[in-house]
Amino acid sequence: EDGSGMVLRCVNCLDHAIDGEWRLNGKRRLREAYKARLDETTLDQLEASGNSVRFIAAPREVVTILVR
């Protein structure tokens, strides 16, 4: 809402954890990424590499990631 980043969400519909990765188009490199709650309260910092960020999605988890 503050316009300084983007919210990425996905859902793991499986009964086991999976590795995930968001890859964004464009020339802009990600400076930082955070795993967050559904209300977008930040939790753990994730490693942003170029235009992508990797994460682990627990079984049946809704994953929210904030990137800048």
KALIN-V768186 format. One record per helix or strand. SS is the DSSP state (2 for helix, 1 for strand). FROM is the first residue (numbers start at 0). TO is the last residue. If there is no record, write none. Layout:
ss/from/to
SS/FROM/TO
SS/FROM/TO
This chain:
ss/from/to
1/5/10
1/17/22
1/32/35
1/41/45
1/47/48
1/51/56
1/61/66
